[in-house]
Amino acid sequence: MIAAKMKSIWSDESAQGSTEYILLLAVVVIIGVIFKDKIKGMVTSKLGDVETGMGRISAQE
C-alpha cells in the first residue's frame, strides 16, 4: 500500500510543465539582471535612432 502510493507520487507529472516554466522564467530573469546595462544601452540607442528617423520624416514634409 505505501509502496504503491510512493510509486504513484513519484510518477505523477501533473506539475512538471509549470515547474519547467518557472525555471525558464528564472533563467530569463537572471540573464536580464546580468546584462541589464548592456540591454539598457541597446534599447536607448535604438530609441535614439527611431527619434532621429522621425525627425527626418517631419523635416521632409
mmCIF file of the C-alpha atoms, coordinates in Angstrom:
data_MODEL
# 
_entry.id   MODEL 
# 
loop_
_atom_site.group_PDB 
_atom_site.id 
_atom_site.type_symbol 
_atom_site.label_atom_id 
_atom_site.label_alt_id 
_atom_site.label_comp_id 
_atom_site.label_asym_id 
_atom_site.label_entity_id 
_atom_site.label_seq_id 
_atom_site.pdbx_PDB_ins_code 
_atom_site.Cartn_x 
_atom_site.Cartn_y 
_atom_site.Cartn_z 
_atom_site.occupancy 
_atom_site.B_iso_or_equiv 
_atom_site.pdbx_formal_charge 
_atom_site.auth_seq_id 
_atom_site.auth_comp_id 
_atom_site.auth_asym_id 
_atom_site.auth_atom_id 
_atom_site.pdbx_PDB_model_num 
ATOM 1  C CA . MET A 1 1  ? 0.000  0.000  0.000   1.00 0.00 ? 1  MET A CA 1 
ATOM 2  C CA . ILE A 1 2  ? 2.699  2.512  0.978   1.00 0.00 ? 2  ILE A CA 1 
ATOM 3  C CA . ALA A 1 3  ? 4.965  1.390  -1.873  1.00 0.00 ? 3  ALA A CA 1 
ATOM 4  C CA . ALA A 1 4  ? 2.129  1.851  -4.380  1.00 0.00 ? 4  ALA A CA 1 
ATOM 5  C CA . LYS A 1 5  ? 1.375  5.333  -3.035  1.00 0.00 ? 5  LYS A CA 1 
ATOM 6  C CA . MET A 1 6  ? 5.058  6.315  -3.213  1.00 0.00 ? 6  MET A CA 1 
ATOM 7  C CA . LYS A 1 7  ? 5.268  4.996  -6.771  1.00 0.00 ? 7  LYS A CA 1 
ATOM 8  C CA . SER A 1 8  ? 2.197  6.990  -7.807  1.00 0.00 ? 8  SER A CA 1 
ATOM 9  C CA . ILE A 1 9  ? 3.594  10.180 -6.249  1.00 0.00 ? 9  ILE A CA 1 
ATOM 10 C CA . TRP A 1 10 ? 6.964  9.613  -7.932  1.00 0.00 ? 10 TRP A CA 1 
ATOM 11 C CA . SER A 1 11 ? 5.420  9.072  -11.366 1.00 0.00 ? 11 SER A CA 1 
ATOM 12 C CA . ASP A 1 12 ? 2.944  11.987 -11.082 1.00 0.00 ? 12 ASP A CA 1 
ATOM 13 C CA . GLU A 1 13 ? 3.929  14.566 -13.706 1.00 0.00 ? 13 GLU A CA 1 
ATOM 14 C CA . SER A 1 14 ? 0.967  16.929 -13.360 1.00 0.00 ? 14 SER A CA 1 
ATOM 15 C CA . ALA A 1 15 ? 3.067  19.874 -12.149 1.00 0.00 ? 15 ALA A CA 1 
ATOM 16 C CA . GLN A 1 16 ? 6.060  19.198 -14.375 1.00 0.00 ? 16 GLN A CA 1 
ATOM 17 C CA . GLY A 1 17 ? 5.025  21.748 -17.034 1.00 0.00 ? 17 GLY A CA 1 
ATOM 18 C CA . SER A 1 18 ? 4.586  24.606 -14.593 1.00 0.00 ? 18 SER A CA 1 
ATOM 19 C CA . THR A 1 19 ? 7.897  23.789 -12.923 1.00 0.00 ? 19 THR A CA 1 
ATOM 20 C CA . GLU A 1 20 ? 9.654  23.974 -16.281 1.00 0.00 ? 20 GLU A CA 1 
ATOM 21 C CA . TYR A 1 21 ? 8.063  27.357 -16.999 1.00 0.00 ? 21 TYR A CA 1 
ATOM 22 C CA . ILE A 1 22 ? 9.133  28.683 -13.597 1.00 0.00 ? 22 ILE A CA 1 
ATOM 23 C CA . LEU A 1 23 ? 12.712 27.518 -14.161 1.00 0.00 ? 23 LEU A CA 1 
ATOM 24 C CA . LEU A 1 24 ? 12.753 29.056 -17.646 1.00 0.00 ? 24 LEU A CA 1 
ATOM 25 C CA . LEU A 1 25 ? 11.429 32.341 -16.281 1.00 0.00 ? 25 LEU A CA 1 
ATOM 26 C CA . ALA A 1 26 ? 14.093 32.310 -13.558 1.00 0.00 ? 26 ALA A CA 1 
ATOM 27 C CA . VAL A 1 27 ? 16.821 31.831 -16.182 1.00 0.00 ? 27 VAL A CA 1 
ATOM 28 C CA . VAL A 1 28 ? 15.461 34.719 -18.284 1.00 0.00 ? 28 VAL A CA 1 
ATOM 29 C CA . VAL A 1 29 ? 15.311 36.996 -15.239 1.00 0.00 ? 29 VAL A CA 1 
ATOM 30 C CA . ILE A 1 30 ? 18.867 36.088 -14.216 1.00 0.00 ? 30 ILE A CA 1 
ATOM 31 C CA . ILE A 1 31 ? 20.137 36.787 -17.743 1.00 0.00 ? 31 ILE A CA 1 
ATOM 32 C CA . GLY A 1 32 ? 18.258 40.098 -17.713 1.00 0.00 ? 32 GLY A CA 1 
ATOM 33 C CA . VAL A 1 33 ? 19.859 41.096 -14.421 1.00 0.00 ? 33 VAL A CA 1 
ATOM 34 C CA . ILE A 1 34 ? 23.338 40.110 -15.581 1.00 0.00 ? 34 ILE A CA 1 
ATOM 35 C CA . PHE A 1 35 ? 23.104 42.003 -18.882 1.00 0.00 ? 35 PHE A CA 1 
ATOM 36 C CA . LYS A 1 36 ? 20.895 44.865 -17.620 1.00 0.00 ? 36 LYS A CA 1 
ATOM 37 C CA . ASP A 1 37 ? 23.299 47.672 -18.520 1.00 0.00 ? 37 ASP A CA 1 
ATOM 38 C CA . LYS A 1 38 ? 24.039 46.301 -21.992 1.00 0.00 ? 38 LYS A CA 1 
ATOM 39 C CA . ILE A 1 39 ? 20.321 45.807 -22.735 1.00 0.00 ? 39 ILE A CA 1 
ATOM 40 C CA . LYS A 1 40 ? 19.511 49.314 -21.477 1.00 0.00 ? 40 LYS A CA 1 
ATOM 41 C CA . GLY A 1 41 ? 22.228 50.798 -23.691 1.00 0.00 ? 41 GLY A CA 1 
ATOM 42 C CA . MET A 1 42 ? 20.988 48.932 -26.759 1.00 0.00 ? 42 MET A CA 1 
ATOM 43 C CA . VAL A 1 43 ? 17.364 49.971 -26.200 1.00 0.00 ? 43 VAL A CA 1 
ATOM 44 C CA . THR A 1 44 ? 18.363 53.603 -25.611 1.00 0.00 ? 44 THR A CA 1 
ATOM 45 C CA . SER A 1 45 ? 20.438 53.560 -28.796 1.00 0.00 ? 45 SER A CA 1 
ATOM 46 C CA . LYS A 1 46 ? 17.605 52.125 -30.875 1.00 0.00 ? 46 LYS A CA 1 
ATOM 47 C CA . LEU A 1 47 ? 15.105 54.624 -29.459 1.00 0.00 ? 47 LEU A CA 1 
ATOM 48 C CA . GLY A 1 48 ? 17.525 57.410 -30.386 1.00 0.00 ? 48 GLY A CA 1 
ATOM 49 C CA . ASP A 1 49 ? 17.706 56.029 -33.934 1.00 0.00 ? 49 ASP A CA 1 
ATOM 50 C CA . VAL A 1 50 ? 13.908 55.998 -34.139 1.00 0.00 ? 50 VAL A CA 1 
ATOM 51 C CA . GLU A 1 51 ? 13.711 59.561 -32.839 1.00 0.00 ? 51 GLU A CA 1 
ATOM 52 C CA . THR A 1 52 ? 16.283 60.694 -35.413 1.00 0.00 ? 52 THR A CA 1 
ATOM 53 C CA . GLY A 1 53 ? 14.372 58.940 -38.186 1.00 0.00 ? 53 GLY A CA 1 
ATOM 54 C CA . MET A 1 54 ? 11.111 60.527 -37.089 1.00 0.00 ? 54 MET A CA 1 
ATOM 55 C CA . GLY A 1 55 ? 12.813 63.945 -37.151 1.00 0.00 ? 55 GLY A CA 1 
ATOM 56 C CA . ARG A 1 56 ? 13.900 63.349 -40.746 1.00 0.00 ? 56 ARG A CA 1 
ATOM 57 C CA . ILE A 1 57 ? 10.379 62.367 -41.780 1.00 0.00 ? 57 ILE A CA 1 
ATOM 58 C CA . SER A 1 58 ? 8.909  65.502 -40.194 1.00 0.00 ? 58 SER A CA 1 
ATOM 59 C CA . ALA A 1 59 ? 11.567 67.758 -41.792 1.00 0.00 ? 59 ALA A CA 1 
ATOM 60 C CA . GLN A 1 60 ? 10.870 66.406 -45.288 1.00 0.00 ? 60 GLN A CA 1 
ATOM 61 C CA . GLU A 1 61 ? 7.150  67.196 -45.219 1.00 0.00 ? 61 GLU A CA 1 
# 
